[in-house]
Structures are given as C-alpha cells and as structure tokens.
Amino acid sequence: MRTIRKTVLSMMLLLAGMTASAQETQFLSNNHCLYRIHQSEKYLLIPVQESAEMSNVKVIANNQQLKTFNIRLANTHVDYYVPLDLDEFKNKEGLLLDFHVNGQYRYDGGISTFSCWKEMKFSNYYDMKNREKFRPLYHHTPVYGWMNDPNGMFYKDGVWHLYFQHNPYGSQWENMTWGHSTSTDLVNWKFEGDAILPDALGTIFSGSSVVDKNNTAGFGEGAVVALYTSAGENQTQSMAYSTDNGKTFTKYEGNPVITSNVPDFRDPHMFWNEDIKKWNMILAAGQQMDIYTSENLKDWTYESSFGGSYGNHGGVWECPDLMKMKVRGTDKEKWMLICNINPGGPFGGSATQYFIGDFDGHKFTCDSKPEVTKWMDYGKDHYATVTFDNAPDGRRVAIAWMSNWQYANVAPTMQYRSANSIARDLGLFEYNGEVYCSVTPSREYLKARSKKPTKTLSEACEVIVNLKGDATITLSNEKGERVVMRYDAAAETFEMDRMNSGMTNFSNEFAAITKAPTHGKMTQVRIFIDKCSVEAFDADGKMAMTNLVFPSKPYNKIVVKGKRKGKYQVYQLGK
C-alpha cells in the first residue's frame, strides 16, 4: 500500500542546494531587511524557528507587490525549512523579498544577527524523507506545514477531493490557504498543491465545494464551484470555480458575494436541496447559523437563523453542515445540522455538536429541547467535521480535523502538524425517544485491511473486540505507556484514559480521560490505531471517540479483560 510517507515534502535541503550569499541582504533597520534574489533555482528554502517572532514578507518585482505572507524567521537555530516557489515569479525582473520582523529587535541586537541569513538556501529539489515518527500511515496529513479544518470536499469521477486549511510557510497556524489532496480509496492520499491562495480580500478560510451538474452557475456542466471565507479586515464570502475537476480555480470577478457586519461570519457550506429545487447554504455567524437559498450559486437570499438558546454556547460556532438522512429501521427522514464549536467541548476545547430536526429549505426546526447538547464524538481530538459533496450511493461521508485548539500549535511534530480523522459514514438511529447521529468507519477501510487477522498489535492497525458485558482494553508498550479503555455495560458508558499514554507534557490540557454514552449495549468495538491516534467506534455506530496519543515507542501489547477475555482480532492497515 502506498502511503503518504512516500510523498512527504520535507523542507530540509538536499546536499545539492546552495547557501545564499550575505551580499544579497540589505539591512535598513534593526527589524527591516531587503533580500535580492538572482538565482535561477526553483525554490528558496527559508529557515524557520518556531519560537521566533513573526515576520511579514512581501515579494516584490518590477516595483509591484506580488505576494505577502508571515513566517517565523530563524533567529538562533533552524527547526526546519519551508519553500518559496520561485517559479511563481518567472520572468519577473528585480525579484526582491522585503522582510519586516515584529518584536523588540529594533531595540536590541537587530535582525542582521539572525542565523537565517547564513542558512537561506536555493535548490531545485526537496528531500522527500519523512522525519516525523508520529506521522500516520493511513490518515491524511499535509505533506508539510500546518493543517486545520478540512473544507471544500467533493467526490467526482472516482476521486475523493479533500481541501484543507494550510499554512505553506510554517507548522503553526498562519497564512490560511486551501491545500488540496486526492484519494481513490480514502486511505492513500496524494498532495496536489495549494488550490486557492490569499488575495487582496484576505486569507482563505474554510468553505465548501459542490459539483454543479446542471450548470446552474454558468461555469459549465459539472464545474466545481467553491464558496469560501475571505478573512481580511472583515470576514466576507467569496466564490471560485474549477473546470478541471478541482485542480485549479478561477476566482469570481464579483467577489465578495456575501457580506455582513458580524465579526465571526464564516465557513459557508452549500448543497443542492432537491426538495425545493434550489441551492441551500448554511453559514456560521457568531453563535448562530444563517441559512440562505440560491438558484445560481452567485446570488444568495437570507432565509432564517438557527441557534439562540439551543445547544452549547461555550464558544464560537464554526464549520456547519446540513443534511437529510433516513432514521435506521424506519421510513422517517430527518435533517441533521452539524455545528462545530470552540471552546465548549465536553472535555475542554473544540468539539462537534449536532442537532436533529426538520428543514423546509428555509428554516430549521430542532426536535430536542434547547438545553440538550448532542456530541458526534466524545474524544478530545475531533473538530471541524464536514461531509463530501456528491459522495457515491447517497452516502454522507465525513472527515474531521484530528486535533484540539487547546494544544494544536504545540503538538510534538514539526515537519507537519495535524492529521485528519479516518473517514466516517454518518446516519441516524433512535434511542429512548431521541434521534442520534450514528458514526461508523467508512467501508473503504474494510478493503484496506490485511487479508487475515492476527493477535499481534502494530503501530497501524484495526482491532476488533467482541464484548459481553463489562470490559477493559489496554494498549501498552515496554516503557509502561498505555491507553486504557473501559466499557461499563450497566452505566452504558465507554471511556478512554490517555493520562499515561506517552508524551503529555507539551500541554497542561492534553492528559485526559474522556467518557461517552453508548446509547444501549455494545457487543463489538472497532479500534483504529495509527501511530499518534486511537479512534474507537461502537460497531453499530452508536458511539465514537477520537484521541491523539504520542507514545515514545509504538504500543505492541494488548490485554482484554472481561467475560470474553482475549476475544479480539487485529487487522494490519498501511505499510
């Protein structure tokens, strides 16, 4: 199985690279420098130190500003390199980088002493080797740099397209751009580059993409139309379209298409509503969701808002989704509104809540009482959950960002930061008079399993444990690091303890015990392990729990205690 490790773009220079000359720098003050570029190589590799102050970089040619971004220039040492693709500025004369460093350097020492100037490198090549021992084997990760929300996802012609919030110039949040990866099996991912870049309206926050099968927007039959948040001085909604299946996008000349005076006004999610023969869009606005309609994806009419006193309001509402599904075992159809929130999660930080109700294309009505909060996943590391447009067989396939804003910027990796959850198929089920969201691993993971199960735990595998009453499942290594999962049949709860799972001291908020209701008895739990994560699912979809772990060595031992002691199977995933 090909894994993303084989395509990882590290920012470390090959020996073929060339150190930049000090003569190319002109220091204008203790925090301001001009850097002239004469080399013909494809990339300038810029050294980064994550603890350094932020610098603003302007790319200038022919006396015009072509690009701007922020970066943490190496001051005393180099943590890693990030690329500036010079091919983007081909045939431009007088290429110049204008560096302005924030902080107090204007008063003490000056940026001329920074180590970055001696370490700047030019090269035509990248070293592809993965240097992160925690990089997953079958979860999507950015090949380099920071990643947070998945967005703009769609399926077309046998290919899953995943866009994501990407920082190409560092492994902490900054410079939001739409990165793009593709897969034919939801397991192996190929990085396709950055698809939608910042512009004069702002950086590119989250949004959605749809396959416009009937050419309602006029960009062509089957064109991919994206709606995203332009995050400038205010947050506005902009459009872009693609006629090459999402590889490249053209920004709509009429941007922005939706404006507001609400500070947190973002993350538009579009979908075709067959019931009203129009497009719907749901958009986060502070601590409520605004609903719109459109006939052409360009002109949007505000219809209503949902939120008020419903659900959890411990933080900002973000990354919405809205979909109709059948309730398992019935002929009833219900609508589910997904609302990601940060902070306010059940165990601190960010999480995904949802609401079940009815939707007539104009207004969403929740079935539950306002004080009821339903969580899609009861782990610490499940956020920004959204679904793919145009998924086959009418499926609702979702992917989450597998991290938490409490510690995402300091998680112990640097070549990249953050992974996505495995893909999940969503549904609905009834329990004690309420309708809940069911979450099951997408069926593609069954095809990715090894043909025969074993009893041997590995760093990338699926463990299936059959249950009969109470059970304790322990994953451990020879260092004594462990993850302990407990199922209480009488209380109908499942918990995961990562207090002693390995590295936890990078954040006071990381060590935790998370507990979930199981909404009835569990007879089988599916556990997905992939180097730095443990995801547990009730086989019937009634419980999901996603947690990161950072063991010093892979867990290589599993102990199952309960009435069905030893009743487990291990399937290898990834290579």
C-alpha positions as CSV (number, residue, x, y, z in Angstrom):
1,M,0.0,0.0,0.0
2,R,1.4,3.3,-1.0
3,T,1.3,5.8,1.9
4,I,1.7,9.5,2.2
5,R,5.1,9.0,3.7
6,K,6.4,8.3,0.2
7,T,5.3,11.7,-1.0
8,V,6.1,13.8,2.0
9,L,7.7,17.1,1.2
10,S,10.2,17.9,3.8
11,M,11.8,21.3,3.9
12,M,15.3,20.1,4.5
13,L,17.6,20.9,1.7
14,L,19.4,18.3,-0.3
15,L,23.2,18.5,-0.5
16,A,22.8,19.9,-4.0
17,G,21.5,23.1,-2.5
18,M,23.4,26.3,-2.4
19,T,23.8,28.7,0.5
20,A,22.7,32.2,-0.2
21,S,25.3,34.9,-0.2
22,A,25.3,37.5,2.5
23,Q,25.8,40.2,-0.2
24,E,22.1,39.7,-1.1
25,T,20.9,41.3,2.1
26,Q,20.4,45.0,2.8
27,F,19.6,45.8,6.4
28,L,17.6,49.0,6.6
29,S,17.0,49.0,10.4
30,N,17.1,46.6,13.3
31,N,13.9,45.0,12.2
32,H,13.8,45.6,8.4
33,C,15.7,43.9,5.6
34,L,15.7,43.6,1.8
35,Y,16.8,40.4,0.2
36,R,17.5,40.3,-3.5
37,I,17.2,37.1,-5.5
38,H,19.4,36.4,-8.5
39,Q,19.5,32.6,-8.5
40,S,17.7,30.5,-11.2
41,E,16.8,27.5,-8.9
42,K,13.2,26.6,-8.5
43,Y,12.9,27.0,-4.7
44,L,14.2,29.3,-2.0
45,L,14.2,27.4,1.3
46,I,13.6,29.7,4.2
47,P,14.8,28.6,7.6
48,V,12.1,28.6,10.4
49,Q,12.4,28.8,14.2
50,E,9.0,28.2,15.8
51,S,9.8,30.2,19.0
52,A,10.9,33.2,17.0
53,E,8.9,36.4,16.5
54,M,6.7,36.6,13.4
55,S,8.0,38.3,10.3
56,N,6.0,39.8,7.4
57,V,7.4,39.0,3.9
58,K,6.5,40.9,0.8
59,V,7.5,39.5,-2.6
60,I,8.2,42.4,-4.9
61,A,9.2,42.5,-8.6
62,N,9.1,45.4,-11.1
63,N,8.3,47.7,-8.2
64,Q,5.0,45.8,-7.6
65,Q,3.9,43.6,-4.7
66,L,3.2,40.1,-5.9
67,K,2.7,38.2,-2.7
68,T,2.7,38.6,1.1
69,F,3.0,36.1,3.9
70,N,4.0,35.7,7.5
71,I,6.9,33.5,8.7
72,R,8.9,32.9,11.9
73,L,12.5,33.5,10.6
74,A,15.2,31.5,12.3
75,N,16.9,33.7,14.9
76,T,19.3,31.4,16.8
77,H,18.7,27.9,15.3
78,V,16.8,26.2,12.4
79,D,13.9,24.0,13.2
80,Y,13.0,23.3,9.6
81,Y,12.8,24.9,6.1
82,V,9.8,26.0,4.2
83,P,9.7,26.6,0.4
84,L,9.1,29.7,-1.6
85,D,8.3,28.5,-5.1
86,L,10.2,30.9,-7.4
87,D,8.6,29.5,-10.5
88,E,5.5,31.5,-9.4
89,F,7.5,34.6,-10.3
90,K,9.1,33.5,-13.5
91,N,10.0,36.2,-16.0
92,K,9.8,38.9,-13.3
93,E,12.6,41.3,-13.1
94,G,14.3,42.6,-9.9
95,L,12.8,39.9,-7.6
96,L,13.0,41.3,-4.1
97,L,11.9,40.0,-0.6
98,D,11.0,42.6,1.9
99,F,11.3,41.2,5.5
100,H,9.9,43.1,8.4
101,V,10.3,41.4,11.8
102,N,7.9,42.1,14.6
103,G,9.0,42.3,18.3
104,Q,11.7,44.3,20.0
105,Y,14.6,43.7,17.6
106,R,14.6,47.3,16.7
107,Y,16.0,48.0,20.2
108,D,18.3,45.1,20.9
109,G,20.7,43.4,18.6
110,G,18.9,43.7,15.2
111,I,17.9,41.1,12.7
112,S,21.3,41.3,11.0
113,T,22.5,38.8,13.6
114,F,19.8,36.2,12.8
115,S,21.0,32.8,11.8
116,C,18.5,32.7,8.9
117,W,20.7,34.8,6.5
118,K,23.5,32.3,6.5
119,E,21.1,29.4,6.3
120,M,19.0,30.6,3.3
121,K,19.3,28.0,0.6
122,F,18.4,27.6,-3.1
123,S,17.6,24.3,-4.7
124,N,15.8,22.6,-7.5
125,Y,14.9,19.6,-5.2
126,Y,13.4,18.6,-1.9
127,D,14.4,15.9,0.3
128,M,11.3,13.7,0.4
129,K,12.2,11.7,3.5
130,N,9.7,11.7,6.4
131,R,11.4,12.6,9.6
132,E,8.4,12.5,11.9
133,K,8.0,9.3,13.8
134,F,4.4,10.2,14.6
135,R,3.2,10.7,11.0
136,P,0.2,8.4,10.5
137,L,0.2,5.7,7.8
138,Y,-3.4,5.7,6.7
139,H,-4.7,9.0,7.9
140,H,-4.4,12.1,5.7
141,T,-1.7,14.6,6.8
142,P,-0.3,17.7,5.0
143,V,3.0,16.8,3.4
144,Y,4.5,19.8,5.1
145,G,3.3,22.7,7.1
146,W,0.3,23.4,9.3
147,M,-3.2,22.0,8.7
148,N,-6.5,22.6,10.4
149,D,-10.1,22.4,9.1
150,P,-11.0,20.1,6.2
151,N,-13.1,22.1,3.7
152,G,-14.3,22.1,0.1
153,M,-14.6,18.3,-0.1
154,F,-16.3,16.6,-3.0
155,Y,-16.3,13.3,-4.9
156,K,-16.1,13.1,-8.7
157,D,-15.1,10.5,-11.3
158,G,-13.9,8.0,-8.7
159,V,-11.7,10.5,-6.9
160,W,-12.2,12.0,-3.4
161,H,-11.0,15.6,-3.2
162,L,-10.0,16.9,0.2
163,Y,-9.1,20.6,0.7
164,F,-7.8,21.8,4.0
165,Q,-6.7,24.9,5.8
166,H,-3.0,25.0,5.1
167,N,0.0,27.1,6.1
168,P,2.7,26.6,3.4
169,Y,5.2,28.7,5.4
170,G,5.3,27.0,8.8
171,S,3.9,24.3,11.1
172,Q,1.8,26.7,13.2
173,W,-1.4,28.4,12.3
174,E,-0.9,31.3,9.8
175,N,-1.3,32.3,6.1
176,M,-4.5,30.3,5.6
177,T,-4.7,28.7,2.1
178,W,-6.7,25.9,0.6
179,G,-4.3,22.9,0.4
180,H,-5.5,20.0,-1.9
181,S,-5.1,16.3,-1.6
182,T,-6.8,13.5,-3.6
183,S,-7.5,9.8,-3.0
184,T,-9.3,6.9,-4.7
185,D,-9.8,4.9,-1.6
186,L,-9.8,7.3,1.4
187,V,-6.7,5.7,2.7
188,N,-3.8,6.7,0.4
189,W,-3.6,10.4,-0.3
190,K,-1.7,12.5,-2.9
191,F,-0.8,16.1,-2.3
192,E,-1.9,18.2,-5.3
193,G,-0.5,21.6,-4.1
194,D,-2.3,24.7,-2.9
195,A,-5.5,25.4,-4.8
196,I,-6.9,28.7,-3.6
197,L,-4.4,31.4,-2.4
198,P,-4.8,34.6,-0.3
199,D,-5.6,37.8,-2.2
200,A,-6.4,41.4,-1.6
201,L,-9.7,40.4,0.2
202,G,-7.8,38.3,2.8
203,T,-6.6,34.9,3.6
204,I,-8.7,31.9,2.6
205,F,-10.7,30.4,5.5
206,S,-13.0,27.4,5.4
207,G,-15.9,26.8,3.0
208,S,-17.3,24.1,0.7
209,S,-17.3,22.9,-2.9
210,V,-20.1,21.4,-5.0
211,V,-20.3,19.7,-8.3
212,D,-22.7,21.8,-10.4
213,K,-24.1,19.0,-12.5
214,N,-26.7,21.2,-14.2
215,N,-24.6,24.3,-14.8
216,T,-26.7,26.5,-12.6
217,A,-23.8,28.9,-12.2
218,G,-23.0,29.1,-15.8
219,F,-19.4,27.9,-15.5
220,G,-20.0,24.7,-17.4
221,E,-21.8,21.4,-16.8
222,G,-20.0,19.5,-14.0
223,A,-17.9,22.5,-12.9
224,V,-16.7,22.6,-9.3
225,V,-17.9,25.7,-7.5
226,A,-16.3,26.7,-4.2
227,L,-17.6,29.2,-1.7
228,Y,-15.1,30.2,1.0
229,T,-14.5,32.9,3.6
230,S,-12.1,35.8,2.7
231,A,-10.6,36.7,6.0
232,G,-9.5,40.3,5.7
233,E,-10.3,43.3,7.9
234,N,-13.8,41.7,7.9
235,Q,-14.9,38.2,7.0
236,T,-16.8,38.0,3.7
237,Q,-17.8,35.1,1.5
238,S,-16.1,34.7,-1.9
239,M,-16.5,32.3,-4.9
240,A,-14.1,30.4,-7.1
241,Y,-14.8,27.8,-9.8
242,S,-12.9,25.0,-11.5
243,T,-13.3,23.4,-14.9
244,D,-10.5,20.9,-14.4
245,N,-12.0,18.8,-11.6
246,G,-10.8,20.9,-8.8
247,K,-7.1,21.1,-9.8
248,T,-7.1,24.9,-10.4
249,F,-9.6,27.5,-9.5
250,T,-10.6,30.9,-11.1
251,K,-11.8,33.4,-8.6
252,Y,-15.2,35.0,-9.4
253,E,-14.9,38.6,-10.6
254,G,-17.8,39.7,-8.4
255,N,-16.3,38.8,-5.1
256,P,-17.3,39.0,-2.3
257,V,-20.7,37.6,-2.9
258,I,-22.0,37.8,0.7
259,T,-21.1,40.4,3.3
260,S,-22.0,41.1,6.9
261,N,-21.0,43.3,9.9
262,V,-20.9,40.2,12.1
263,P,-17.3,39.7,13.3
264,D,-17.3,35.8,13.1
265,F,-19.0,35.3,9.8
266,R,-17.6,32.3,8.0
267,D,-17.4,28.7,6.7
268,P,-20.2,28.6,4.1
269,H,-21.5,25.1,3.3
270,M,-23.5,24.7,0.2
271,F,-25.7,21.8,-1.0
272,W,-28.4,21.1,-3.6
273,N,-31.8,20.7,-2.0
274,E,-33.9,18.5,-4.2
275,D,-37.0,19.2,-2.1
276,I,-37.1,22.9,-3.2
277,K,-35.0,22.6,-6.4
278,K,-32.6,25.2,-5.2
279,W,-29.2,25.5,-3.5
280,N,-29.1,25.9,0.2
281,M,-26.2,27.3,2.2
282,I,-25.6,27.4,5.9
283,L,-23.1,29.8,7.4
284,A,-21.7,30.4,10.8
285,A,-22.5,33.9,12.2
286,G,-21.2,34.3,15.8
287,Q,-23.2,31.8,17.9
288,Q,-25.9,31.0,15.3
289,M,-26.2,29.5,11.9
290,D,-27.6,31.6,9.0
291,I,-29.4,29.8,6.2
292,Y,-29.6,31.1,2.6
293,T,-31.0,30.0,-0.8
294,S,-29.8,30.5,-4.4
295,E,-30.7,29.4,-7.9
296,N,-27.3,30.1,-9.4
297,L,-24.7,29.9,-6.6
298,K,-23.9,33.6,-7.1
299,D,-26.9,35.4,-5.7
300,W,-27.9,34.4,-2.2
301,T,-31.1,35.2,-0.3
302,Y,-31.0,35.1,3.5
303,E,-33.9,32.9,4.8
304,S,-33.5,32.4,8.6
305,S,-31.2,31.7,11.5
306,F,-30.9,28.9,14.0
307,G,-29.2,28.9,17.3
308,G,-30.4,31.2,20.0
309,S,-30.5,29.2,23.2
310,Y,-30.1,25.8,21.5
311,G,-27.1,23.5,22.4
312,N,-23.8,24.6,23.7
313,H,-22.7,28.2,23.5
314,G,-19.3,27.9,25.3
315,G,-17.5,29.3,22.2
316,V,-17.8,30.4,18.6
317,W,-19.9,28.3,16.3
318,E,-18.0,27.2,13.2
319,C,-17.9,24.8,10.2
320,P,-21.6,24.0,9.8
321,D,-23.2,21.3,7.6
322,L,-26.8,20.3,7.0
323,M,-28.1,17.1,5.5
324,K,-31.2,14.8,5.3
325,M,-30.9,11.2,6.2
326,K,-33.2,8.2,6.9
327,V,-33.6,7.0,10.5
328,R,-32.3,3.5,10.7
329,G,-35.0,0.8,10.7
330,T,-37.8,3.3,9.8
331,D,-39.3,5.2,6.9
332,K,-38.7,8.5,8.7
333,E,-36.4,11.2,7.3
334,K,-34.8,13.8,9.5
335,W,-32.3,16.6,9.0
336,M,-29.1,16.9,10.9
337,L,-27.4,20.2,11.4
338,I,-23.7,19.9,12.3
339,C,-22.2,22.8,14.4
340,N,-18.6,22.7,15.4
341,I,-17.8,24.8,18.5
342,N,-14.6,26.1,20.1
343,P,-14.2,26.2,23.0
344,G,-17.0,24.4,24.8
345,G,-16.3,20.7,24.1
346,P,-17.3,18.1,26.6
347,F,-13.7,17.7,27.8
348,G,-12.4,21.2,27.0
349,G,-11.5,23.0,23.8
350,S,-13.1,22.2,20.4
351,A,-15.7,19.6,19.5
352,T,-18.6,18.8,17.1
353,Q,-22.2,19.1,18.3
354,Y,-25.2,18.5,16.2
355,F,-29.0,19.0,16.1
356,I,-31.8,16.8,14.7
357,G,-35.0,18.2,13.3
358,D,-36.9,19.3,10.2
359,F,-35.9,21.6,7.4
360,D,-38.2,23.0,4.7
361,G,-35.5,24.7,2.7
362,H,-35.9,27.9,4.5
363,K,-36.0,27.2,8.3
364,F,-34.5,24.5,10.5
365,T,-36.6,23.4,13.5
366,C,-34.9,21.3,16.2
367,D,-36.7,18.3,17.7
368,S,-34.8,18.4,21.0
369,K,-35.2,20.8,23.9
370,P,-32.9,23.9,23.8
371,E,-30.8,22.7,26.7
372,V,-30.0,19.3,25.0
373,T,-26.5,19.0,23.6
374,K,-25.6,16.1,21.4
375,W,-21.9,15.4,20.6
376,M,-20.8,13.5,17.5
377,D,-17.6,12.3,19.0
378,Y,-16.6,12.2,22.7
379,G,-12.8,12.4,22.3
380,K,-10.6,15.5,22.7
381,D,-9.5,15.4,19.0
382,H,-12.4,15.6,16.7
383,Y,-13.3,19.0,15.2
384,A,-14.4,20.9,12.1
385,T,-16.4,17.9,10.9
386,V,-17.9,18.3,7.4
387,T,-19.1,16.0,4.6
388,F,-18.1,15.4,1.0
389,D,-20.4,16.7,-1.7
390,N,-21.6,14.2,-4.3
391,A,-20.5,11.1,-2.4
392,P,-21.5,7.9,-4.2
393,D,-24.6,5.8,-3.3
394,G,-26.1,8.8,-1.4
395,R,-23.7,8.3,1.5
396,R,-22.9,11.0,4.0
397,V,-19.1,10.7,4.3
398,A,-17.5,13.0,6.9
399,I,-13.9,13.8,7.9
400,A,-12.8,15.8,10.9
401,W,-9.6,17.6,11.9
402,M,-7.9,15.4,14.4
403,S,-6.7,17.9,17.0
404,N,-7.8,20.4,19.6
405,W,-7.2,24.2,19.6
406,Q,-6.0,23.8,23.2
407,Y,-2.7,22.4,22.0
408,A,-2.8,22.0,18.2
409,N,0.1,24.5,17.7
410,V,2.4,22.7,20.1
411,A,1.8,19.1,19.3
412,P,5.2,17.2,19.1
413,T,5.8,17.3,15.3
414,M,7.4,19.9,13.2
415,Q,7.7,18.8,9.6
416,Y,3.9,18.8,9.5
417,R,1.2,19.5,12.1
418,S,-2.1,17.8,12.4
419,A,-3.9,14.9,10.7
420,N,-7.5,14.2,9.7
421,S,-9.6,11.5,11.3
422,I,-10.5,8.5,9.3
423,A,-13.5,9.0,7.1
424,R,-16.8,8.2,8.7
425,D,-20.2,7.3,7.3
426,L,-23.0,9.2,9.1
427,G,-26.5,8.0,9.7
428,L,-29.4,8.3,12.2
429,F,-30.8,6.0,14.9
430,E,-33.4,6.2,17.6
431,Y,-32.8,5.6,21.3
432,N,-35.2,6.3,24.2
433,G,-37.4,8.6,22.1
434,E,-34.5,10.7,20.7
435,V,-32.8,10.6,17.3
436,Y,-29.0,10.5,17.4
437,C,-26.2,10.5,14.8
438,S,-24.6,7.2,14.0
439,V,-20.9,7.2,13.2
440,T,-19.2,4.2,11.5
441,P,-15.8,3.9,9.8
442,S,-16.3,4.3,6.1
443,R,-16.5,0.9,4.3
444,E,-13.3,1.6,2.3
445,Y,-11.3,0.6,5.4
446,L,-12.6,-2.9,5.2
447,K,-10.9,-3.2,1.8
448,A,-7.7,-1.8,3.2
449,R,-7.3,-4.4,5.9
450,S,-4.9,-7.3,5.8
451,K,-6.5,-10.4,4.4
452,K,-6.1,-12.4,7.6
453,P,-6.4,-11.2,11.2
454,T,-3.7,-11.8,13.8
455,K,-3.3,-11.3,17.6
456,T,-0.3,-9.0,17.1
457,L,-0.7,-5.3,17.7
458,S,1.1,-2.9,15.4
459,E,1.5,0.8,15.1
460,A,-1.0,1.0,12.3
461,C,-4.0,-1.4,12.6
462,E,-7.6,-2.0,13.4
463,V,-8.5,-4.0,16.5
464,I,-11.9,-5.6,16.8
465,V,-13.0,-6.6,20.3
466,N,-16.2,-8.6,20.9
467,L,-17.9,-7.6,24.1
468,K,-20.2,-9.4,26.6
469,G,-20.8,-7.1,29.5
470,D,-18.0,-5.0,31.2
471,A,-14.6,-5.0,29.5
472,T,-11.2,-3.3,29.9
473,I,-8.9,-3.0,26.9
474,T,-5.3,-1.9,27.5
475,L,-2.8,-0.9,24.8
476,S,0.8,-0.6,26.1
477,N,4.5,-0.7,25.3
478,E,7.6,-1.8,27.1
479,K,8.0,1.7,28.5
480,G,4.9,1.3,30.5
481,E,3.0,3.8,28.4
482,R,-0.6,2.8,28.0
483,V,-4.1,3.7,26.8
484,V,-6.9,2.1,28.8
485,M,-10.4,1.8,27.5
486,R,-13.3,0.7,29.8
487,Y,-16.8,-0.3,28.9
488,D,-19.4,-0.2,31.6
489,A,-22.4,-2.2,30.4
490,A,-24.8,-1.2,33.2
491,A,-24.0,2.5,33.0
492,E,-23.9,2.3,29.2
493,T,-20.6,4.3,29.0
494,F,-17.3,3.9,27.3
495,E,-14.2,5.8,28.4
496,M,-10.6,6.2,27.2
497,D,-7.7,7.1,29.5
498,R,-4.6,8.6,27.9
499,M,-3.2,10.1,31.2
500,N,-0.1,7.8,30.8
501,S,-0.2,7.4,27.0
502,G,3.3,8.8,26.4
503,M,4.3,12.4,25.8
504,T,1.7,14.6,27.5
505,N,3.8,17.5,29.0
506,F,3.7,19.7,25.9
507,S,0.3,21.0,27.1
508,N,-1.4,21.0,30.5
509,E,-4.7,20.3,28.6
510,F,-3.6,17.1,26.9
511,A,-3.7,14.4,29.6
512,A,-7.3,13.4,29.9
513,I,-9.9,10.7,30.5
514,T,-12.8,11.0,28.0
515,K,-16.2,9.3,28.5
516,A,-19.1,8.7,26.1
517,P,-22.7,7.4,26.4
518,T,-23.2,4.2,24.3
519,H,-26.9,4.6,23.8
520,G,-27.6,1.0,24.6
521,K,-25.5,-2.2,24.9
522,M,-22.3,-2.6,22.9
523,T,-21.4,-6.0,21.5
524,Q,-18.3,-5.0,19.5
525,V,-15.9,-2.1,19.4
526,R,-13.6,-1.2,16.5
527,I,-10.4,0.5,17.5
528,F,-8.2,2.2,14.8
529,I,-4.6,2.8,15.9
530,D,-2.3,4.8,13.7
531,K,1.0,5.9,15.3
532,C,-0.4,9.0,17.1
533,S,-4.1,8.3,17.4
534,V,-6.6,5.9,18.8
535,E,-10.2,6.1,17.4
536,A,-12.8,3.8,19.0
537,F,-16.3,3.1,17.5
538,D,-19.2,1.0,18.5
539,A,-19.6,-1.4,15.6
540,D,-23.3,-0.3,15.2
541,G,-22.3,3.4,15.1
542,K,-23.8,4.4,18.5
543,M,-20.5,5.8,20.0
544,A,-17.4,7.4,18.6
545,M,-14.3,8.6,20.4
546,T,-11.1,10.1,18.9
547,N,-7.9,10.9,20.8
548,L,-4.4,11.7,19.9
549,V,-1.5,9.8,21.7
550,F,2.3,10.3,21.4
551,P,4.0,7.1,22.8
552,S,7.8,7.1,22.9
553,K,7.5,3.6,21.2
554,P,4.5,2.1,19.4
555,Y,2.1,0.2,21.5
556,N,2.9,-3.5,20.9
557,K,0.8,-5.3,23.5
558,I,-3.0,-5.5,24.0
559,V,-4.8,-7.0,27.0
560,V,-8.6,-7.5,27.0
561,K,-10.3,-8.3,30.3
562,G,-13.9,-9.2,30.7
563,K,-16.4,-12.0,30.1
564,R,-14.9,-12.5,26.6
565,K,-11.3,-12.3,27.7
566,G,-9.0,-12.5,24.7
567,K,-11.8,-12.3,22.1
568,Y,-10.1,-9.8,19.7
569,Q,-8.7,-9.7,16.2
570,V,-6.0,-7.4,14.7
571,Y,-6.0,-6.3,11.1
572,Q,-3.0,-4.5,9.7
573,L,-3.6,-1.2,7.9
574,G,-0.9,0.7,6.0
575,K,2.6,-0.3,5.3
